[in-house]
Amino acid sequence: MDSADEEPELPREVDAEVATRGMDSDEDPKLLRKVEDLIQRLEGKGETITRLRDLGVICGGEAWSLTDSEWDVVMRGFRSSTILREIRFGGLSWSSDTEVESLCLQLGRILSTSTVKRLEIDDCPLTARCFLNLSSGLRGNSDSNLKYLGLKNAWGDLSAVKRVADMINSAPLLETLSLRHSRYDMDEETVGIVSQALIHSSSLKKITLDDGTWGAALLLKALAGDDRNRSIERLLLGMDTLGMERLGDCIRELITSNPSLKEVRMSELRISNPLKKIRLSDLRMHMAPGEVIRDNAIEIFSLSCAGC
């Protein structure tokens, strides 16, 4: 590729005044100063930014409040940051899918080149293209630092749920995955796609789920059977919509068939006879004859209930 066609990158030390000089002169001076301040903080100057816990700090809750030139400067600052560790965004609104898909493409590039280890998306239903754009920055990039991916009510339709697998497949260092409060159930095909991504993620250590409508099926496909994931050690389950019988069947199967599990915690369950905690010996009494719980594998097994 000719050097003239390559996208210019800002150096690691970015002078905020130089970075913002190309912005239109009629842009909001107050917003311009905020952009300059953000660039400096991403460089480690003044009150540094290691965690961006709310993307609304930049855009006031609306993804289109920054102009194209402002977004370009801000995103380059993120990509060049050596101190940023965490990005969270949620509750954003936008006038078109194209705008948020463009934002996700920029975030994918940040995940590819920056020091960000944690990404959380809360109450921000994304399209399938959004997830493809996010994973594009990670795909085939061994330098990505992403270790935590948290998705809470983060997919806008069933096709987007399937693309969560692309995020998992594209993050070689991913250790923790949290899937919470989905408004869309996973059908059998989607469960199969996501479970395969979990099976092949050798870096994954911990999963958090709280949707019982598809959670049990996903766990059984990913963590039970001969082709199961062998790296996941911790399960945190908050399935208030999952019946005790169905949950019990799932957990019994996992405990008896998966020697990798070390910790299983369940919370917010609604059952008729709630218990604060269950010991392995208690669970052993309720298992079918011939089933054996491995004595030295599970280190922590606890259950708490709503209203307890």
Residue pairs with C-beta under 8 A, 6 or more apart in sequence:
9 76
9 79
9 80
10 19
10 76
10 77
10 79
10 80
11 80
12 80
12 82
13 43
14 39
14 42
14 43
14 76
14 77
14 80
16 35
16 36
16 37
16 39
16 40
16 43
17 36
19 36
19 39
19 73
19 76
19 77
20 32
20 35
20 36
20 39
20 73
22 69
22 73
23 32
23 35
23 67
23 69
23 70
23 73
24 67
24 69
27 67
27 69
27 70
31 65
31 66
31 70
32 70
34 58
35 66
35 70
35 73
35 74
37 46
38 49
38 58
38 74
38 77
39 73
39 74
39 77
40 46
41 47
41 48
41 49
42 48
42 49
42 77
42 78
42 80
42 81
42 83
42 84
43 77
43 81
43 83
44 82
44 83
48 83
49 81
49 83
49 84
50 83
50 84
50 85
50 86
51 84
51 85
51 86
51 88
52 58
52 84
52 86
52 87
52 88
53 86
53 88
54 88
54 89
54 90
55 87
55 88
55 89
55 90
55 92
56 89
56 91
56 92
58 66
58 74
59 65
59 66
59 92
61 91
61 92
61 93
62 92
62 93
62 94
63 92
63 93
63 94
63 99
63 100
63 103
64 94
64 95
64 99
66 74
71 103
71 106
75 106
75 109
75 110
78 84
78 87
78 106
78 110
78 114
79 109
79 110
79 112
79 113
79 114
80 113
80 114
81 114
81 115
82 114
82 115
83 115
84 114
84 115
84 116
85 115
85 116
85 117
85 118
86 116
86 117
86 118
86 119
86 120
87 107
87 110
87 116
87 118
87 119
87 120
88 118
88 119
88 120
88 121
88 122
89 120
89 121
89 122
89 124
90 120
90 121
90 122
90 123
90 124
90 152
91 122
91 123
91 124
92 100
92 124
94 100
94 103
97 127
97 129
100 126
100 127
100 130
101 127
101 129
101 130
101 133
102 133
104 126
104 129
104 130
104 131
104 133
104 134
105 133
105 134
105 136
105 137
107 119
107 133
107 134
107 137
108 133
108 134
108 135
108 136
108 137
108 138
109 137
110 116
110 137
111 119
111 134
111 137
111 138
111 144
111 146
112 137
112 138
112 141
112 143
112 144
113 137
113 143
114 145
115 145
116 145
116 146
117 145
117 146
117 147
117 148
118 146
118 147
118 148
118 150
119 134
119 146
119 148
119 149
119 150
120 148
120 149
120 150
120 151
120 152
121 150
121 151
121 152
121 154
122 150
122 152
122 153
122 154
123 152
123 153
123 154
124 153
124 154
125 153
125 154
125 155
125 156
125 157
125 160
125 183
126 154
126 155
126 156
126 160
127 156
127 157
127 159
127 160
128 157
128 159
128 160
128 162
128 163
130 160
130 163
131 155
131 160
131 163
131 164
131 166
131 167
132 163
132 166
134 167
135 163
135 166
135 167
135 169
135 170
135 171
136 170
137 144
138 144
138 146
138 167
138 170
138 171
138 172
139 166
139 169
139 170
140 170
141 170
141 172
142 172
144 170
144 171
144 172
144 173
145 173
146 171
146 173
146 174
147 173
147 174
147 175
147 176
148 174
148 175
148 176
148 178
149 167
149 168
149 171
149 174
149 176
149 177
149 178
150 176
150 177
150 178
150 180
150 208
151 164
151 178
151 179
151 180
152 178
152 180
152 181
153 180
153 181
153 182
153 183
155 161
155 163
155 164
155 182
155 184
157 184
158 184
158 186
158 187
158 190
161 182
161 184
161 186
161 190
161 194
162 189
162 190
162 193
162 194
164 179
164 194
164 197
165 193
165 194
165 196
165 197
166 197
168 174
168 177
168 194
168 197
168 198
168 201
168 204
169 197
169 200
169 201
171 201
171 203
172 203
173 203
174 201
174 203
174 204
175 203
175 204
175 205
175 206
176 204
176 205
176 206
176 207
176 208
177 198
177 204
177 206
177 207
177 208
178 207
178 208
178 209
179 207
179 208
179 209
179 210
179 211
180 208
180 209
180 210
180 211
180 238
181 210
181 211
182 211
185 211
185 213
185 214
186 194
186 213
186 214
186 217
186 218
188 217
190 214
191 214
191 217
191 218
191 221
192 221
194 218
194 222
195 218
195 221
195 222
198 204
198 207
198 218
198 222
198 223
198 229
198 232
199 222
199 227
199 228
199 229
200 229
201 229
201 231
202 230
202 231
203 231
204 229
204 231
204 232
205 231
205 232
205 233
205 234
206 232
206 233
206 234
206 235
206 236
207 219
207 232
207 234
207 235
207 236
208 236
208 237
208 238
209 215
209 218
209 219
209 235
209 236
209 237
209 238
209 239
210 237
210 238
210 239
210 240
210 268
211 239
211 241
212 239
212 240
212 241
212 242
212 243
212 246
212 247
213 241
213 242
215 237
215 239
215 242
216 239
216 242
216 246
216 247
216 249
216 250
219 235
219 250
219 254
220 250
220 253
220 254
222 228
222 229
222 232
223 229
223 232
223 235
223 254
223 258
223 260
223 261
224 253
224 254
224 257
224 258
225 257
228 257
228 258
228 260
229 260
230 260
231 260
232 260
232 261
233 260
233 261
233 262
233 263
234 261
234 262
234 263
234 264
234 265
235 254
235 261
235 263
235 264
235 265
236 265
236 267
237 247
237 264
237 265
237 266
237 267
238 266
238 267
238 268
239 247
239 266
239 268
239 269
240 268
240 269
240 270
240 306
242 269
244 269
244 271
244 272
247 266
247 269
248 286
251 264
251 266
251 283
252 283
252 287
252 288
252 291
254 261
254 264
255 261
255 264
255 283
255 293
255 294
255 297
255 298
255 301
256 287
256 291
256 292
256 293
256 294
259 294
259 297
261 297
261 298
262 297
262 298
262 299
262 300
263 298
263 299
263 300
263 301
264 298
264 300
264 301
264 302
265 300
265 301
265 302
265 303
266 302
266 303
266 304
267 303
267 304
267 305
268 304
268 305
268 306
269 303
269 304
269 305
269 306
270 305
270 306
270 307
271 305
274 305
274 306
274 307
274 308
275 303
275 305
276 303
276 304
276 305
276 308
277 302
277 303
277 304
278 301
278 302
278 303
279 301
280 293
280 295
280 298
280 301
283 293
283 301
284 293
287 293
